[in-house]
Amino acid sequence: MGAFLSLKNLARVLRFGKLRTSAPYLKVTLMAKYPNPMLVKASRTYDVLEATRALGRTPATIRNWIKDGLVVLASRKPYLILGQAIRDYIRAKSASRKKALSQDEIYCLSCRAGRRPLDMAVTRHFQTSKTCRINGICNACGAPMSRIISLSKAQHFFEVFRLKKNLASNA
């Protein structure tokens, strides 16, 4: 059964960020997609339930992490996990999701890979005082592409890509 059984419970979650539930390991029902490694203290040891409370995950998730390679202190239950080991594991998983792009590639949102844009044409949108986002159309599937670059390195990118005029800025 799902946690949102009624509109009253859904309204409570949207208003307060909490839901009364029989699952004691959930602080908040609305969890982030990726866990924050800074939620665990590096100098503490955690058992599975304490780690679930600290990270807002289910015990099954922590057990899956242990099967996947999270280092535990004891080979028998209750498993004790160093806080630093949890932090290192989460950071390693996060780093493995990142994909390096070459100088002439932009990330295609549909292909989920680095591809060259159609005719090497891109548009530029300024994000902050130090970064800008370049957009293009994927040469393989025709879907939108995006990449955030540093303005200090922008000159190198615009030697490779052909900059189109941004239609939104001309209005």
Long-range contacts (C-beta under 8 A, 24 or more apart in sequence): 3-29, 4-29, 23-58, 24-53, 25-49, 25-52, 25-53, 25-57, 25-58, 25-59, 26-56, 26-58, 27-53, 27-56, 28-56, 31-56, 31-57, 32-56, 34-90, 34-94, 35-90, 36-90, 37-86, 37-87, 37-90, 37-91, 37-94, 38-87, 40-83, 40-86, 40-87, 41-83, 42-82, 42-83, 42-84, 42-87, 43-83, 43-84, 44-82, 44-83, 45-73, 45-80, 45-81, 45-82, 45-83, 46-80, 46-81, 46-82, 46-83, 46-86, 47-78, 47-79, 47-80, 47-81, 48-78, 48-79, 48-81, 51-81, 51-86, 55-86, 65-89, 101-147, 103-156, 103-157, 103-160, 104-160, 104-161, 105-147, 106-134, 106-135, 106-136, 106-145, 106-146, 106-147, 107-145, 107-146, 107-147, 108-138, 108-140, 108-141, 108-143, 108-144, 108-145, 109-143, 109-144, 109-145, 109-146, 110-138, 110-141, 110-143, 110-144, 111-138, 111-140, 111-141, 111-143, 115-139, 115-140, 115-145, 117-145, 117-161, 118-142, 119-162, 120-160, 120-161, 120-162, 121-161, 121-162, 121-163, 121-164, 122-161, 122-162, 122-163, 122-164, 123-163, 123-164, 123-165, 123-166, 123-167, 124-154, 124-163, 124-166, 125-166, 125-168, 134-161, 136-161
